[in-house]
Amino acid sequence: MMRKPQKPPEGAKMKETADMVAWKKEFERMKTEDHKAKLKELGLDDDDLEEFEAMEKGELSLEDEISGVEKVSEEKPKKKGKK
């Protein structure tokens, strides 16, 4: 009996193929406006484009976007003094 092929765990990195390398080079050469036009062409709406801009500026990470977590301020909570 043949074994069922296992899926890689969620979030696992994929092996780079020639297609992926070519796409990455094209993406790196693409201007921001061209990239936005391409995203609209693929069916993304204005909210998605705003998220893309936030990720590009470093305000939101891809992991946060995938998990649906919104960026919270990075201030440390104040410690309460001893009584």
N, CA, C and O of each residue as an XYZ file, in Angstrom:
332
protein
N       0.839     -1.173      0.000
C       0.000      0.000      0.000
C       0.888      1.241      0.000
O       1.877      1.303      0.730
N       0.533      2.221     -0.818
C       1.333      3.446     -0.919
C       0.983      4.391      0.216
O      -0.166      4.477      0.649
N       1.989      5.090      0.679
C       1.776      6.089      1.725
C       1.224      7.372      1.130
O       1.509      7.732     -0.012
N       0.436      8.039      1.931
C      -0.108      9.329      1.520
C       0.994     10.375      1.684
O       1.624     10.432      2.740
N       1.244     11.208      0.663
C       2.308     12.218      0.797
C       1.981     13.202      1.919
O       0.841     13.640      2.071
N       3.013     13.536      2.701
C       2.820     14.464      3.812
C       2.940     15.896      3.337
O       3.778     16.227      2.498
N       2.077     16.743      3.896
C       2.171     18.173      3.622
C       3.244     18.751      4.525
O       3.414     18.299      5.657
N       3.969     19.745      4.036
C       4.912     20.415      4.940
C       4.130     21.165      6.010
O       2.992     21.573      5.774
N       4.731     21.350      7.189
C       4.017     22.085      8.238
C       3.696     23.508      7.796
O       4.410     24.093      6.982
N       2.616     24.054      8.341
C       2.207     25.411      7.990
C       3.317     26.389      8.353
O       3.864     26.335      9.454
N       3.644     27.272      7.438
C       4.688     28.261      7.675
C       6.077     27.784      7.282
O       7.043     28.539      7.393
N       6.191     26.535      6.823
C       7.498     26.010      6.424
C       7.961     26.706      5.152
O       7.153     27.022      4.279
N       9.255     26.940      5.051
C       9.791     27.596      3.856
C       9.778     26.615      2.693
O      10.048     25.424      2.849
N       9.458     27.150      1.530
C       9.428     26.328      0.327
C      10.804     26.322     -0.314
O      11.584     27.261     -0.156
N      11.090     25.246     -1.043
C      12.345     25.192     -1.781
C      12.263     26.191     -2.925
O      11.229     26.316     -3.580
N      13.366     26.903     -3.161
C      13.370     27.887     -4.248
C      13.507     27.180     -5.587
O      14.401     26.358     -5.790
N      12.609     27.515     -6.485
C      12.664     26.976     -7.835
C      13.134     28.084     -8.770
O      13.220     29.245     -8.373
N      13.434     27.724    -10.001
C      13.874     28.712    -10.986
C      12.786     29.768    -11.204
O      13.087     30.950    -11.376
N      11.523     29.336    -11.195
C      10.409     30.281    -11.359
C      10.362     31.278    -10.213
O      10.145     32.471    -10.428
N      10.564     30.787     -8.988
C      10.521     31.668     -7.823
C      11.654     32.685     -7.862
O      11.454     33.854     -7.532
N      12.836     32.247     -8.262
C      13.990     33.148     -8.340
C      13.736     34.226     -9.393
O      14.031     35.400     -9.166
N      13.191     33.827    -10.543
C      12.896     34.791    -11.609
C      11.835     35.790    -11.148
O      11.951     36.985    -11.419
N      10.793     35.304    -10.449
C       9.743     36.197     -9.956
C      10.314     37.177     -8.940
O       9.971     38.360     -8.955
N      11.183     36.690     -8.059
C      11.766     37.553     -7.028
C      12.598     38.670     -7.663
O      12.534     39.818     -7.222
N      13.375     38.340     -8.694
C      14.178     39.359     -9.385
C      13.272     40.398    -10.044
O      13.544     41.597     -9.983
N      12.198     39.929    -10.672
C      11.256     40.852    -11.320
C      10.591     41.751    -10.275
O      10.426     42.950    -10.498
N      10.213     41.174     -9.143
C       9.571     41.922     -8.065
C      10.495     42.997     -7.518
O      10.054     44.117     -7.264
N      11.769     42.676     -7.334
C      12.727     43.637     -6.783
C      12.968     44.812     -7.730
O      13.266     45.917     -7.277
N      12.843     44.586     -9.028
C      13.041     45.659    -10.015
C      11.786     46.515    -10.189
O      11.862     47.636    -10.690
N      10.637     45.988     -9.776
C       9.356     46.658    -10.000
C       9.212     47.895     -9.109
O       9.561     47.867     -7.929
N       8.695     48.973     -9.690
C       8.413     50.185     -8.922
C       7.160     49.944     -8.080
O       6.343     49.081     -8.402
N       7.017     50.714     -7.000
C       5.878     50.548     -6.096
C       4.553     50.739     -6.820
O       3.620     49.962     -6.618
N       4.460     51.756     -7.655
C       3.203     52.017     -8.368
C       2.865     50.874     -9.327
O       1.700     50.505     -9.475
N       3.899     50.312     -9.981
C       3.661     49.176    -10.876
C       3.159     47.973    -10.084
O       2.280     47.236    -10.532
N       3.736     47.792     -8.899
C       3.334     46.669     -8.066
C       1.883     46.830     -7.600
O       1.119     45.865     -7.594
N       1.514     48.042     -7.215
C       0.132     48.298     -6.801
C      -0.836     48.032     -7.954
O      -1.903     47.452     -7.754
N      -0.460     48.454     -9.151
C      -1.310     48.221    -10.322
C      -1.474     46.718    -10.564
O      -2.562     46.252    -10.902
N      -0.395     45.973    -10.388
C      -0.442     44.521    -10.569
C      -1.349     43.886     -9.518
O      -2.119     42.977     -9.828
N      -1.260     44.363     -8.271
C      -2.110     43.828     -7.208
C      -3.587     44.109     -7.490
O      -4.438     43.251     -7.255
N      -3.892     45.309     -7.992
C      -5.281     45.640     -8.351
C      -5.753     44.744     -9.491
O      -6.896     44.287     -9.508
N      -4.859     44.504    -10.437
C      -5.175     43.645    -11.572
C      -5.512     42.228    -11.095
O      -6.331     41.539    -11.702
N      -4.868     41.804    -10.000
C      -5.105     40.471     -9.451
C      -6.341     40.414     -8.554
O      -6.691     39.351     -8.042
N      -7.008     41.570     -8.364
C      -8.266     41.576     -7.635
C      -8.201     42.080     -6.208
O      -9.180     41.937     -5.476
N      -7.095     42.662     -5.779
C      -7.010     43.199     -4.426
C      -7.711     44.549     -4.359
O      -7.678     45.325     -5.314
N      -8.345     44.820     -3.221
C      -9.055     46.094     -3.071
C      -8.178     47.116     -2.346
O      -7.021     46.842     -2.029
N      -8.745     48.297     -2.090
C      -7.983     49.389     -1.474
C      -7.490     49.041     -0.073
O      -6.395     49.451      0.311
N      -8.288     48.284      0.705
C      -7.855     47.874      2.046
C      -6.610     46.995      1.964
O      -5.679     47.138      2.756
N      -6.611     46.081      0.989
C      -5.447     45.213      0.805
C      -4.216     46.027      0.416
O      -3.106     45.740      0.866
N      -4.415     47.039     -0.419
C      -3.292     47.878     -0.837
C      -2.746     48.690      0.335
O      -1.538     48.914      0.426
N      -3.636     49.137      1.241
C      -3.184     49.857      2.435
C      -2.341     48.943      3.322
O      -1.332     49.373      3.880
N      -2.759     47.679      3.451
C      -1.989     46.713      4.234
C      -0.627     46.473      3.583
O       0.382     46.335      4.275
N      -0.604     46.424      2.251
C       0.657     46.247      1.531
C       1.605     47.404      1.823
O       2.795     47.200      2.062
N       1.060     48.629      1.802
C       1.885     49.808      2.085
C       2.416     49.768      3.515
O       3.570     50.119      3.758
N       1.578     49.341      4.464
C       2.006     49.249      5.867
C       3.118     48.213      6.017
O       4.065     48.425      6.774
N       3.008     47.103      5.304
C       4.056     46.072      5.364
C       5.337     46.598      4.736
O       6.432     46.334      5.234
N       5.201     47.339      3.646
C       6.365     47.876      2.952
C       7.111     48.883      3.829
O       8.339     48.959      3.785
N       6.362     49.660      4.629
C       6.966     50.654      5.517
C       7.477     50.030      6.812
O       8.153     50.702      7.591
N       7.168     48.761      7.055
C       7.615     48.095      8.269
C       6.668     48.258      9.434
O       7.000     47.876     10.556
N       5.491     48.819      9.193
C       4.516     49.005     10.261
C       3.778     47.708     10.575
O       3.205     47.568     11.656
N       3.785     46.764      9.647
C       3.070     45.514      9.801
C       3.925     44.424      9.179
O       4.432     44.600      8.071
N       4.098     43.298      9.870
C       4.897     42.216      9.305
C       3.976     41.215      8.618
O       2.773     41.186      8.876
N       4.543     40.410      7.755
C       3.768     39.409      7.040
C       3.158     38.420      8.024
O       2.025     37.977      7.839
N       3.907     38.069      9.074
C       3.402     37.142     10.081
C       2.192     37.736     10.793
O       1.216     37.031     11.050
N       2.249     39.046     11.116
C       1.114     39.710     11.753
C      -0.091     39.689     10.823
O      -1.218     39.455     11.261
N       0.145     39.928      9.564
C      -0.935     39.961      8.583
C      -1.583     38.584      8.466
O      -2.809     38.480      8.405
N      -0.778     37.536      8.434
C      -1.309     36.183      8.294
C      -2.126     35.796      9.520
O      -3.199     35.206      9.395
N      -1.619     36.127     10.703
C      -2.313     35.743     11.933
C      -3.440     36.705     12.292
O      -4.223     36.416     13.196
N      -3.540     37.837     11.607
C      -4.607     38.789     11.864
C      -4.351     39.667     13.069
O      -5.281     40.284     13.588
N      -3.113     39.737     13.525
C      -2.770     40.545     14.696
C      -2.497     41.966     14.254
O      -1.790     42.192     13.272
N      -3.053     42.924     14.973
C      -2.764     44.323     14.676
C      -1.585     44.761     15.507
O      -1.404     44.299     16.633
N      -0.783     45.648     14.958
C       0.410     46.131     15.657
C      -0.010     46.916     16.898
O      -0.841     47.822     16.829
N       0.577     46.552     18.019
C       0.297     47.206     19.292
C       1.523     48.019     19.652
O       2.641     47.656     19.287
N       1.323     49.116     20.366
C       2.469     49.944     20.729
C       3.456     49.110     21.534
O       3.069     48.218     22.289
N       4.723     49.413     21.360
C       5.768     48.621     21.986
C       6.227     49.212     23.312
O       7.333     48.924     23.771
N       5.383     50.038     23.932
C       5.735     50.615     25.219
C       5.620     49.546     26.291
O       4.698     48.730     26.277
N       6.575     49.558     27.229
C       6.538     48.604     28.325
C       5.581     49.131     29.389
O       5.552     50.330     29.663
N       4.799     48.234     29.987
C       3.902     48.700     31.046
C       4.709     49.147     32.264
O       5.764     48.590     32.568
N       4.192     50.162     32.953
C       4.897     50.670     34.125
C       4.725     49.694     35.279
O       3.649     49.135     35.492
N       5.817     49.503     36.020
C       5.768     48.604     37.168
C       5.176     49.347     38.352
O       5.423     50.535     38.556
N       4.399     48.624     39.114
C       3.814     49.215     40.311
C       4.843     49.168     41.433
O       5.576     48.189     41.571
N       4.894     50.210     42.217
C       5.833     50.280     43.335
C       5.381     49.415     44.501
O       4.195     49.120     44.651
N       6.336     49.017     45.318
C       6.015     48.212     46.503
C       5.394     49.094     47.562
O       5.739     50.270     47.681
N       4.482     48.533     48.330
C       3.824     49.284     49.406
C       4.399     48.912     50.736
O       3.973     49.440     51.763
